[in-house]
């Protein structure tokens, strides 16, 4: 899967590779033009993909890490596309490229609910999240416009994970309960992709950003009698993935 993941990531980066005239150097996943170089590496020990960038103008070129993204044995092609999307944003930022998506935002439809008698998938999950937190509707449209499709892992790790962390940090208990009830419902009723997104892209991303949120999350769930189905996966995520890779 790792070799296939590399190719998916490179394909996602193709717009910036082509527009900035990057060429691949040898058999490694290293690309350069006359100003910058970047390389992609999978760190098997930490279970992450790493993006490093070097400035080739003036002085000795030295690669600096600019982005990391979890990719373990459970990851699949959807996760690889999310890695590519994250690295594309990072490269655009390093190169000073402003991607204009506002003009296309109006062409993106918001996600719909799951049809009756069907298992809710990522679109239905996004629909519920945006219904509860409508401030992220434009962010959703921007993501879909940028990547020509919805990348749930990228969207929820970028917006839902920090939102949940902020609710904990700021002591917004009512909003926390509302969000956790939604996550708990979809963890039980949603499909495998939704469960994976909740576990890895929301809880896992929140714990990676700040490990202190693990106990806070669990304590708040227990104190308010919510998220009963999330406590065990949250603790396992931290114990067997986050903490192990530190």
N, C-alpha and C positions, 0 to 999 in steps of 0.2 A: 504493500500500500504506500510505503514511503516514496518509492520512485514515481509512482503514479501521482502522488500528492505534489511532488516537485513540479511535474509537468502542468498540473492544474494551476498551481500558483503562478508559474511563468506565463501561462496563457492569460491569466487574469491581469498580469502586469504588461501584457503586450501593447496596450495603448501608449503607455509611457515609454516603453522600450523603443517602439517605432517612432514616436514623435520626437524623442530626444536623441535618436540615432545611437542607441546603445548596441554594442555587439558583444556576443558571448566570447569569453576567453577560455579556450581549451575545453576540456571535458567537465570542468568544475562549474558550479552554478554562480559564476562571477561574470558581471557585465560592466562595460565601461564605455564612456565616450571621451571627448577631449577635456572634460571638466570634472566629472564624477565617476566613481565606480561603486557598485553595490554587489553584495554577495548574499546568498541564501544558504542556510545550513540547518540541518535537523540535529539537535542535541539529544541523542538517544538517552543519555543519563538523566536529563531534566525533563524529557518528553515535551520539548518545545521546538518550534521553528524560530530561527533568529534571522533578523535582517540587519546587516551592517553596511555602512556607507563610508566612503573615503573621498576626500577632496583632493583632486589631482593637480590643482592649480597652486604652484608655489610651495616649496618645501617638500619634505618627505611625506608620501601618502601613508596614512594610517587609518585602518578601518575602525569605526566607532559603532557600537550597537545602538540602533534607534528604535527597534521594536522586537517584541517576543510574543509568541502566541502558542498556547497549549495545543499539543497534538500527540495523543497517546495511542495505546493499542486499540482503544474503543473508537477512535476518530475515523471518519469516512470521507467520501468525496465532498459532501456538503461542508464539512469542517475545513477541508483544503481550500474550498472557494472562499470561506470566511477568512482564512489566513491570507489568501491573495488580496481580498478586499482591504484588510487592515494594512498590509504592506503597501498596497497601491496608495492609500491615503498618506502613509508615512513618507513614501518616495516623493509624492507630489509636494508635501510640506518641505522636504529637504531641498527640492529643486525650485521651490518658490512658484509652483504652478497653481493657479487658482482655477478650480473647475467650476464652470458655470452650469448650475443645475436649476436655478430659479425659473428660467424660461420654460423648462420642461416639467416643473412641478405640477402645473395645472393639468397636464396630460395623464397623471398617475391617479388611479382610482384607489380609494381606501379599501382595506381588506374586508371581506364579508364574513358573516357568521357561518357556522357549519350547517349543512343541510340537515333536515330532520332525520333522525335514526342513523346518523353517521358519526364516526369517531372524530372529534375535533382535531384538526391539524394546525400547522403553524399559522395559516392565514386566520383561522378562527381565534387562535390565541392572541395574535396581533390585534384583531378586531376588539377583543375584550380589553386588552391593555390600553388601546387608544380611546376606548369608551370611558374607561376609568380615569385616564390621564391624557386628555385631549391636547395638551400642550405639545405632545410629541408627534402630532399628525404631520406637520411639515417635515420633521426629521425623517419620518417613515417615507414620505414621498421623495425626499432628497435621496435617500438610500436606494430606493427602487430605481430612480432615474439614473443615478450614478452607475449602478451595476447591472442595469437592464433586467432587473428581477429582484425578488425579495430574498435576502440572505438573513434568515432568522438568527443564526448564531452571532453574526456581526451586529445586527440591530439591537438585540437584547443585551449583549455584553457591553455595547457602547452606551445605551440609554437606560435600560431597565436595571442593570446591576448597580450603577452609581445612584440611581434614583432610590432604590431600596436602601442602600448604604446611608444616604442622606436622611431618609426618614428615621433610621435608627439613631444617627448622630444627633439630629435635631430634636429628638424626643417627640416626633409627630405620631403618637400612638394610634389615633383613629385612622390616619392614612396608612400606617403600617398594617393594621388589622385588615383594612380593605384590600391592600395589595396581596398580603399573605393568603387571605381567603381565596382570592382569584388564583394565585399560584397553586394552592393546595387542590382546588377544584380541577384545574387542568392537569395537574400531576396525576390525579386519579383517573380522570375521564379522557385525557388527551392521548394521542398516538405516541409511538416510541420517539419520534423526532421532538415532540413537545416535551416529553419527560427528559430527554437528553439536554434540550435547551435550558430547561429550568435548572437542572442539576449542574451542568458545566458552564453555560454561558451567563447565567444570572447568579446563582449561589457561588459557584466556583470562581467566577470573575470577581465578585465582591470580596471573597475571602483572600484571593491573591493580592488584591489592592490593599487590603487591611485585615490582617489575621485576627485582630481584636474583635472584629464583627462576628466571628463564629459564636463565641459565648453570648454576646449581646443578642444575636438573632435567636438562638436557642432559648435563652432566658425569657425574652419577650414573648416568644411563641407559647411557652409553658405558662407564663404569668397571665396571658390573655386567652388561653385555651384555644389557640388557633394553630394552623399549620402542622397538625399532628402527623401528616404523611410526609412532611418535609424534614423533620428533625433528624431522622436516621440517615437519609441520603446526605444531608448537610454535614453531619458529623463524619460520615464515611468519606465524603469528598475532601474534607480538610485532613483527616488522618492519613488516608491512603494515597492521596494525590498531591494536595497543596503542601502539606508539611513534609512529605517524603522528598519532594523536589526542591525544597529550600536548601 
